[in-house]
Amino acid sequence: MSESGATQSYDIVIRGRLSRRYESAFDGVTLLPRNGHTTLRAEFADQSRLYGLLNRLGDFGIELVSVNQVRAADDAD
C-alpha cells in the first residue's frame, strides 16, 4: 500500500448507472455517473477497507468493471 498513515485513492468502475440513493450505502465514496457506467471515487487507509467496499458491491449484485489506483500528482514520476 503506501506510507504508514497515508491513504490511497481509487476509482472503482461499475457497469450501469448507480443512483444517488446508494451514496449512503457507500459512506465516504463519491459517485460519478458516466455514460453506461458509474465511477466510485474513494480513499482508503488500508486494503481491508477497499476489499470491504468491493464485497459490498458484490452483495448488492453490482457488476464490477475495474479498480484503478489514482496516483497523486506528486507521485507521478
Secondary structure, 3 states (H helix, E strand, C coil): CCCCCCCEEEEEEEECCCCHHHHHHCCCCEEEECCCEEEEEEEECCHHHHHHHHHHHHHCCCCEEEEEEECCHHHCC
